[in-house]
Amino acid sequence: MSSLTKKSIGAGLAIAVAATATFAASHSASSSNKAVAARHAQMQMIGYHIGVLGGIAKGEMEYDSAMVDAAAKNMRELAKMERATLWIEGTEQGAVDGSRAKASIWQDSDGFAAKFLDLQNAADAMVGAGSAEEVGSRMGALGKSCKDCHESYRGPKN
Amino acid sequence: MSSLTKKSIGAGLAIAVAATATFAASHSASSSNKAVAARHAQMQMIGYHIGVLGGIAKGEMEYDSAMVDAAAKNMRELAKMERATLWIEGTEQGAVDGSRAKASIWQDSDGFAAKFLDLQNAADAMVGAGSAEEVGSRMGALGKSCKDCHESYRGPKN
């Protein structure tokens, strides 16, 4: 085998190894980006439903018990989403574009879980609110659960 | 009162009425847009989780029973989301930018509900899949439920 052939094979292998490493890195980056995007979708759905309830409380939307209960139940179930697929380690702010998740989410996972439980309970307590006024009076706990979690576990705007 | 003053008041009232009508229209459009965006977030979360399961089935991601169960349970709960807040009448394709929802969703709401039940059942059947092969063999029903619903109730790309 000529030294030129050896060199070519060596170069070919180096390119193949580099390509594999690039693939692995991009695949991993892509998985992390997708997890962050899915979390944002979860937050968007939660935000949408609190918006519906807020609109009813403020009289911007007509009170409708079916809408109130659906919004409350959806928020409750969104708060109960399994975190294993969504809150993957290594997807904190700074590690993945667009992420505002503080690293403390993974260092203090019990505390983080407790915040989602607060949201779940506040949403559950909204089910059955019988008037716009009742929706309004139950909004406090719901809004507080959002605010508390964001203050503890969400970083500054990117 | 001078006729000029009368004219001014008349013009002022007309502007006020127009502004109110514009507000009502824009508020309504905005509510519809938000419902469509929340549905897209729901679909994105479902798509994300089927991607996790597909990655495991294809060997692109390592088999992990906690990830499989979390993905399956999240899909199941996403399929069970209350539809009252998300699938609001008047938000079909053509009526709201970005919507691909066929009007038949509202004309045949039992059929539409049955498709989500298929997804719910297929996702539930994925819980406990004990290997990448088992994930793969259970993917068929899951993929079919997505495809069937899209074929029946999703319009062409916008």
Interface residues (C-beta under 8 A of the other chain):
Chain A: H27 S31 K34 A35 A37 A38 A41 Q42 Q44 M45 Y48 H49 G51 V52 G55 E60 M61 A66 M67 D69 A70 A71 K73 N74 E77 K80 M81 E82 R83 A84 T85 L86
Chain B: H27 S31 K34 A35 A37 A38 A41 Q42 Q44 M45 Y48 H49 G51 V52 G55 E60 M61 A66 M67 D69 A70 A71 K73 N74 E77 K80 M81 E82 R83 A84 T85 L86
